[in-house]
């Protein structure tokens, strides 16, 4: 019987939390900032499961943030009640901070005054960084437009920061979006720098152009122990399917230049511009090419694959093979494109797949002189199928039937564009691809990139609030402690471990005990509330005691 009671007592004590000091002795309040993270590292330098905790320290009397506890105080960390040793504490005040700003300057940032608000917010971030903090800068669209590494020399930081301000102020929006590649490049810029390091990525769209995958960037940041903060400007994307047909004129007049200042002939400019349209296709978008001169060509079938690099390469090869020859049959080509989309939509419906948005993008440098179809027939079919027409006229206005193309676009819910030269044509194709395919931020990816690297995701629905979000990131980077330690139990068995932090002075705790739990991802194991656990232990103890109680009761009755 005594053995049962001893076992029950041990079990009950194991379930109780670590003791806290008397309230009168508490000088600090610890607040854990965000979830506790763990990841497995397997490199030549170190191996095992590493746990990261971010937290703030506040003074109890004033509520002020303590950016550096006095030397007489020290942090203690427990994992599952066991004292953690060889831990690394990054203090926000004395620990050197190096950050890299990665700013999206894609074409979509030109709308709704986003680029100007983003510039002001980024400059505000630089203003809020401590003078000893170092900073780098990446400006990106579908590629890295500007890469400025951190100064690394304290004597150069003031002039370096002014240089960054100049680059930010001069940024001009264009192109697509490759924030994953930008984040990876930013992490590389921090290689070999000691102290606290962070990447701050701002974007307003879906990543359409990165060569790096989300998993690759997360692993890169984890291995380098770099925090990634992400700011998503705008509403989450609906990921609505988009299917389009590129209707491209390769008649004989396309051999000439659109403008005397152009280096490329019109056919060469078209190939570059159409390739940019394809580059900006988002994953899941479907498009095909329908070239025309005397008569429409035969479009390839729409691919059911994602718009990955191989599909894009195939489309661009088809565009590159176009040769300038023949006359112009614009109306017939647009009509065939509409029928191609209509047949595809019916097949999608029969297969139970979402049809999504549809569009025809057609470019010509001349007036139609070969079509059997009339313009009214084309407009009627576009209206019946609910397909907007986007018409592009390349070259001198008198060589193009602008009036007819404008009517075709406006009556079908599309738009007409005039490109006087090659540069404007490329710009129009880029803008159209962004308009059709970039329908909002990829919130799930931005959140995962931040949270799985120890940073935070901050949604910015209203761009005028962007400066407040940047200010929040700057404050957190300079007021948050970070502890990373190797777990004493590195196996991935799906169980849950508890981490607790406190401040001690001379072996006496002078703060609350704060913490949380994290799961060792692997085999799934059930997790219960501590109250349920205690109740089950009490029930088990009662069952252990019950036989003895029943025997005593029976003896009492027998006596």
C-alpha positions in Angstrom: 0.0 0.0 0.0 2.8 2.5 0.9 4.5 1.7 -2.4 1.3 2.7 -4.3 1.1 6.0 -2.4 4.8 6.8 -3.1 4.4 6.1 -6.8 1.3 8.3 -6.9 3.1 11.1 -5.2 6.0 11.0 -7.7 3.6 11.1 -10.6 1.7 14.0 -9.2 4.9 16.0 -8.5 6.2 15.3 -12.1 3.0 16.8 -13.5 3.3 20.1 -11.6 4.9 23.1 -13.2 8.3 24.4 -12.0 7.9 26.6 -8.8 7.8 30.3 -9.1 9.3 32.8 -6.7 7.3 34.9 -4.3 5.7 37.9 -6.1 7.6 40.4 -4.0 10.9 39.2 -5.5 9.8 39.5 -9.1 11.5 42.5 -10.8 11.0 41.5 -14.5 8.2 40.1 -16.6 9.1 37.8 -19.4 6.8 37.7 -22.4 7.4 34.9 -25.0 7.2 36.5 -28.4 5.7 34.1 -30.9 5.7 30.3 -31.0 8.7 28.2 -29.9 10.3 26.7 -33.0 12.6 23.7 -33.5 14.4 22.2 -36.5 16.9 19.5 -37.2 20.4 20.5 -38.3 22.6 18.0 -40.1 25.8 19.8 -41.2 29.5 19.0 -40.7 29.6 21.9 -38.1 26.7 20.8 -36.0 24.0 18.1 -35.8 20.8 17.6 -33.8 17.6 19.3 -33.0 17.9 23.0 -32.2 15.2 25.0 -30.3 14.7 28.7 -30.7 12.7 31.0 -28.3 12.1 34.7 -28.8 11.0 36.8 -25.8 10.9 40.3 -24.3 11.9 41.4 -20.8 9.8 44.2 -19.2 10.4 46.0 -15.9 7.6 45.3 -13.4 7.6 48.9 -12.0 7.5 50.9 -15.2 6.6 48.3 -17.9 9.6 49.5 -20.0 11.3 47.1 -22.3 14.7 45.9 -20.9 17.1 45.7 -23.8 20.0 44.5 -21.7 19.8 42.9 -18.3 22.6 43.8 -15.8 25.6 41.6 -15.6 24.5 40.4 -12.2 21.4 38.8 -13.7 21.4 35.8 -16.0 18.8 33.8 -18.0 18.0 30.2 -17.1 16.2 28.0 -19.5 14.5 24.6 -18.8 13.5 22.0 -21.3 11.0 19.6 -19.8 12.2 20.7 -16.3 15.9 20.0 -17.1 18.3 23.0 -17.0 19.7 23.8 -20.5 23.4 24.4 -20.7 25.6 25.9 -23.4 22.8 28.2 -24.5 23.3 31.3 -26.7 21.5 34.5 -25.7 21.3 37.3 -28.2 20.6 40.6 -26.4 19.0 43.3 -28.5 20.9 46.1 -27.0 24.5 44.9 -27.0 24.2 42.2 -29.7 25.1 43.6 -33.1 22.2 43.7 -35.5 22.5 43.4 -39.2 19.4 43.5 -41.4 18.8 43.3 -45.2 15.8 45.0 -46.7 14.3 43.2 -49.7 11.9 45.5 -51.5 9.5 44.5 -54.2 9.6 47.0 -57.1 7.6 44.9 -59.6 5.1 46.5 -62.0 2.1 45.9 -59.7 3.7 48.3 -57.2 2.9 51.2 -59.6 -0.8 50.9 -58.8 -2.6 52.7 -55.9 0.5 54.7 -55.0 2.0 51.6 -53.5 5.6 52.3 -54.6 5.7 55.7 -53.0 4.2 54.4 -49.7 6.7 51.6 -49.8 9.6 54.0 -50.2 8.5 56.1 -47.3 8.1 53.1 -45.1 11.5 51.7 -46.0 13.1 55.0 -45.2 11.3 55.1 -41.9 12.7 51.6 -41.1 16.2 52.9 -41.7 15.5 55.9 -39.4 14.4 53.6 -36.6 17.5 51.4 -36.7 20.1 52.1 -34.0 23.1 53.9 -35.3 25.2 50.8 -34.6 23.0 48.6 -36.6 24.2 47.6 -40.1 21.9 47.2 -43.1 21.9 45.9 -46.7 19.4 46.4 -49.5 17.9 44.4 -52.4 15.5 45.9 -54.9 13.8 43.1 -56.9 11.1 42.5 -59.5 11.5 39.3 -61.6 15.3 39.6 -61.0 17.6 41.4 -58.6 17.7 45.0 -59.9 20.0 46.2 -57.1 22.0 44.4 -54.5 23.9 46.4 -51.8 25.6 44.3 -49.1 25.9 45.5 -45.4 28.8 47.9 -44.8 30.4 45.6 -42.2 32.6 48.5 -41.1 31.1 50.7 -38.3 33.1 53.7 -39.5 31.3 53.5 -42.9 27.7 52.9 -41.7 26.5 56.4 -41.7 27.5 57.1 -45.3 26.4 53.6 -46.2 22.9 54.2 -44.9 22.6 57.5 -46.9 23.5 55.5 -50.0 20.7 53.1 -49.3 18.3 56.0 -48.9 19.3 57.3 -52.3 18.7 53.8 -54.0 15.3 53.5 -52.3 14.2 56.9 -53.4 15.2 56.4 -57.0 13.5 52.9 -57.4 11.1 52.6 -60.3 8.5 49.8 -60.6 8.6 47.3 -63.5 8.5 43.6 -64.2 7.3 40.5 -62.3 7.9 39.1 -58.8 10.7 36.9 -57.4 10.7 37.4 -53.7 11.9 33.9 -52.9 15.1 34.5 -54.9 15.4 37.9 -53.2 15.1 36.3 -49.7 17.7 33.7 -50.6 20.1 36.4 -51.9 19.5 38.5 -48.7 20.4 35.5 -46.5 23.6 35.0 -48.5 24.5 38.7 -47.9 24.5 38.0 -44.2 26.9 35.1 -44.5 29.9 35.4 -42.1 28.4 38.3 -40.2 28.4 37.9 -36.4 25.5 38.9 -34.1 21.8 39.0 -34.7 20.8 38.9 -38.4 17.4 39.3 -40.1 15.9 39.7 -43.5 12.8 41.9 -44.1 10.9 41.1 -47.3 8.1 43.3 -48.6 6.0 42.2 -51.6 2.5 42.9 -53.0 2.1 39.8 -55.2 2.5 36.1 -55.9 6.0 34.9 -56.7 6.0 34.4 -60.4 9.6 34.1 -61.3 11.8 32.7 -58.6 14.1 29.8 -59.3 14.4 29.0 -55.6 11.6 27.0 -54.0 9.9 28.0 -50.7 11.4 24.9 -48.9 14.9 25.7 -50.2 14.7 29.3 -48.9 13.4 28.2 -45.5 16.2 25.6 -45.2 18.8 28.2 -46.2 17.6 30.7 -43.6 17.4 28.0 -40.9 20.9 26.7 -41.6 22.3 30.3 -41.4 20.2 31.1 -38.3 18.7 34.2 -40.0 15.3 35.5 -39.1 13.0 36.3 -42.0 10.2 38.9 -41.6 7.7 39.1 -44.4 5.2 42.0 -45.2 2.4 41.2 -47.6 0.8 44.3 -49.1 -2.8 44.0 -50.2 -5.5 41.3 -50.1 -4.7 37.5 -50.3 -4.9 36.1 -53.8 -7.9 34.1 -54.8 -5.7 31.8 -57.0 -8.4 31.8 -59.6 -7.4 29.8 -62.7 -6.3 32.0 -65.7 -6.3 30.8 -69.3 -5.2 33.0 -72.2 -4.3 32.9 -75.8 -1.4 35.0 -77.2 -2.4 36.1 -80.8 0.8 37.4 -82.4 1.2 39.1 -85.8 4.2 37.8 -87.8 3.3 39.4 -91.2 5.9 40.7 -93.5 5.6 44.3 -92.2 7.0 43.1 -88.9 10.5 43.1 -90.4 10.7 46.9 -90.1 11.4 48.9 -87.0 8.6 50.5 -85.0 10.7 53.5 -84.3 14.0 54.9 -85.7 15.5 54.7 -82.3 14.7 51.0 -81.9 17.6 48.5 -82.1 15.3 45.6 -82.9 12.9 45.2 -85.7 9.2 44.8 -84.8 9.4 40.9 -84.9 12.4 40.9 -82.6 10.7 43.3 -80.2 7.6 41.1 -80.2 9.7 38.0 -79.3 11.2 39.8 -76.3 7.9 41.2 -75.2 5.9 38.0 -75.6 8.7 36.1 -73.7 8.3 38.5 -70.8 4.5 37.8 -70.8 5.3 34.1 -70.5 8.0 34.7 -67.8 5.4 36.3 -65.5 2.9 33.5 -65.8 2.0 32.3 -62.2 2.0 28.6 -61.3 -1.3 27.1 -62.5 -1.8 29.6 -65.3 -2.5 28.2 -68.8 -1.7 29.8 -72.1 -1.0 29.0 -75.7 0.3 30.7 -78.8 -1.8 31.4 -81.9 0.4 33.2 -84.5 -1.1 34.7 -87.7 -0.2 36.4 -90.9 -2.3 35.6 -94.1 -4.3 33.1 -91.9 -4.4 32.0 -88.3 -2.0 29.3 -87.2 -3.0 26.2 -85.2 -2.6 26.7 -81.4 -0.9 24.1 -79.3 -3.2 22.3 -76.7 -3.3 24.0 -73.3 -1.0 22.2 -70.9 -2.4 20.8 -67.7 1.0 21.2 -66.1 1.8 24.1 -63.8 3.4 27.1 -65.5 6.9 25.8 -64.5 10.2 26.5 -66.2 9.8 23.6 -68.7 6.4 24.8 -69.9 7.5 28.4 -70.1 10.6 27.3 -72.1 8.5 25.5 -74.6 6.2 28.5 -75.1 9.2 30.8 -75.5 10.8 28.4 -78.1 7.6 28.6 -80.1 7.6 32.4 -80.0 11.3 32.5 -81.0 10.6 30.5 -84.2 8.2 33.1 -85.7 9.3 34.5 -89.0 8.0 37.8 -90.6 6.1 37.0 -93.8 2.7 37.4 -95.5 -0.3 39.7 -94.9 -2.6 40.4 -91.9 -5.7 38.4 -90.8 -6.3 39.8 -87.4 -10.1 39.2 -87.1 -9.8 35.6 -88.1 -7.0 35.0 -85.6 -8.9 36.6 -82.7 -12.1 34.6 -83.6 -10.1 31.4 -83.7 -8.6 32.3 -80.3 -12.1 32.8 -78.8 -13.2 29.5 -80.2 -10.1 27.8 -78.7 -11.0 29.2 -75.3 -14.6 28.3 -75.6 -13.9 24.6 -76.5 -11.4 24.4 -73.7 -13.9 25.8 -71.2 -16.5 23.2 -72.2 -14.0 20.5 -71.7 -13.1 21.9 -68.3 -16.7 22.0 -67.2 -17.3 18.4 -68.3 -14.3 17.3 -66.3 -15.7 19.1 -63.3 -12.8 21.6 -63.2 -13.1 25.4 -62.5 -13.0 27.5 -65.7 -11.7 30.6 -64.1 -10.8 33.8 -66.0 -10.2 33.9 -69.8 -8.6 36.5 -72.0 -7.3 37.0 -75.5 -4.1 39.1 -75.9 -3.6 40.1 -79.6 -0.9 42.3 -81.2 -0.6 43.6 -84.7 1.4 46.3 -86.5 -1.1 46.9 -89.4 -4.7 46.9 -90.7 -6.6 43.7 -91.4 -6.6 42.9 -95.1 -7.1 39.1 -95.3 -9.9 38.1 -92.8 -13.1 36.3 -93.7 -14.7 37.2 -90.4 -16.1 40.6 -89.8 -15.3 42.6 -86.7 -19.0 42.4 -85.5 -18.7 38.6 -85.5 -15.6 38.7 -83.3 -17.2 41.1 -80.8 -20.4 39.0 -80.6 -18.5 35.8 -79.9 -16.3 37.5 -77.3 -19.5 38.8 -75.5 -21.2 35.4 -75.7 -18.2 33.6 -74.1 -17.5 36.5 -71.6 -13.9 36.8 -72.9 -12.2 40.3 -72.8 -10.0 41.3 -75.7 -6.7 43.1 -75.1 -5.5 44.6 -78.3 -2.0 46.0 -78.9 -1.1 48.2 -81.9 2.7 48.5 -82.6 4.1 51.3 -84.7 2.9 54.6 -86.2 -0.8 55.3 -85.5 -1.6 55.8 -89.2 -0.4 52.3 -89.9 -2.8 50.7 -87.4 -6.6 50.6 -87.3 -6.8 52.0 -83.8 -10.5 52.9 -84.0 -11.5 49.3 -84.7 -9.1 47.7 -82.2 -10.3 50.2 -79.5 -13.9 49.3 -80.2 -13.1 45.5 -80.0 -11.4 46.0 -76.6 -13.9 48.4 -75.0 -17.1 46.5 -76.1 -15.7 43.2 -74.6 -14.4 44.5 -71.3 -10.8 44.6 -72.4 -8.4 47.4 -73.3 -6.5 48.8 -76.2 -2.8 49.7 -76.0 -0.6 51.6 -78.4 3.1 50.9 -78.5 5.1 53.4 -80.5 8.4 51.6 -80.0 9.9 48.3 -78.8 10.5 49.5 -75.2 6.8 50.4 -74.8 5.7 47.1 -76.3 7.8 45.1 -73.7 6.4 47.3 -70.9 2.8 46.7 -72.1 3.2 42.9 -72.3 4.8 42.9 -68.8 2.0 45.0 -67.4 -0.7 42.8 -69.0 0.7 39.6 -67.7 0.9 41.1 -64.2 -2.7 42.3 -64.5 -4.0 38.9 -65.6 -1.9 36.7 -63.3 -1.0 38.6 -60.2 -4.3 38.7 -58.3 -3.0 39.3 -54.7 -0.4 38.1 -52.2 0.4 34.5 -51.5 -0.3 34.8 -47.8 0.2 31.1 -47.0 3.8 31.1 -48.4 4.7 34.5 -46.8 3.5 33.3 -43.4 5.3 30.0 -43.7 8.6 31.7 -44.8 8.5 33.9 -41.8 7.3 31.6 -39.1 9.4 28.6 -40.0 12.6 30.8 -39.9 11.7 32.4 -36.5 10.5 35.7 -37.9 6.9 37.1 -38.3 4.5 37.6 -41.1 2.7 41.0 -41.1 -0.3 41.5 -43.4 -0.7 45.0 -44.7 -4.2 45.4 -46.2 -3.9 49.2 -46.4 -0.7 50.3 -48.0 -0.8 53.6 -46.0 -0.2 51.5 -42.9 3.0 50.0 -44.3 5.2 52.4 -42.4 3.7 51.2 -39.1 4.5 47.6 -39.9 8.1 48.5 -40.7 8.3 50.4 -37.5 7.0 47.3 -35.6 9.6 45.1 -37.2 12.4 47.6 -36.4 11.2 47.7 -32.8 11.0 43.9 -32.4 14.5 43.4 -33.9 15.9 45.8 -31.3 13.9 44.8 -28.2 13.6 41.0 -28.5 15.9 38.4 -27.0 16.6 35.2 -28.9 17.9 32.0 -27.4 18.9 29.0 -29.5 19.9 25.7 -27.8 20.4 22.1 -28.7 17.6 19.9 -27.4 18.7 17.2 -24.9 16.3 14.8 -26.7 16.7 15.3 -30.5 14.5 12.4 -31.7 11.5 13.2 -33.8 8.8 11.1 -32.2 5.8 13.5 -32.3 5.9 14.2 -28.6 5.5 17.7 -27.0 8.3 19.3 -25.0 8.0 22.3 -22.6 10.5 25.2 -22.6 10.6 27.7 -19.7 12.7 30.9 -19.2 13.4 33.0 -16.2 15.9 35.6 -14.9 18.0 34.7 -11.9 20.2 36.8 -9.6 22.6 34.9 -7.3 20.6 31.7 -7.8 17.3 33.5 -6.8 14.6 34.0 -9.5 13.8 37.6 -10.1 11.3 37.2 -12.9 8.3 35.1 -13.7 8.7 31.7 -15.4 7.4 32.0 -18.9 7.5 29.6 -21.9 5.5 27.3 -24.1 5.6 24.0 -25.9 6.8 22.7 -29.2 6.2 19.4 -31.0 8.9 17.1 -32.2 7.5 16.5 -35.6 7.5 12.9 -36.5 5.3 10.1 -35.2 2.0 11.6 -34.1 1.4 11.4 -30.4 -1.7 12.6 -28.5 -1.4 15.8 -26.4 -3.6 16.5 -23.4 -4.3 19.5 -21.3 -2.4 19.3 -18.0 -5.7 19.3 -16.1 -6.8 16.2 -17.9 -3.4 14.6 -17.2 -3.7 15.3 -13.5 -7.3 14.0 -13.4 -6.1 10.7 -15.0 -3.3 10.5 -12.4 -5.8 11.0 -9.6 -8.1 8.3 -11.1 -5.1 5.9 -11.4 -4.2 6.6 -7.8 -7.8 6.0 -6.7 -7.8 2.7 -8.5 -4.6 1.7 -6.8 -6.0 2.6 -3.4 -9.4 1.1 -4.0 -8.5 -2.6 -3.3 -7.1 -1.8 0.1 -10.2 0.4 1.0 -12.6 -2.4 -0.1 -10.7 -5.0 2.0 -10.9 -2.7 5.1 -14.6 -2.0 4.5 -15.3 -5.8 4.1 -13.4 -6.5 7.4 -15.4 -3.9 9.1 -18.7 -5.5 8.1 -17.4 -8.9 8.9 -16.4 -7.8 12.3 
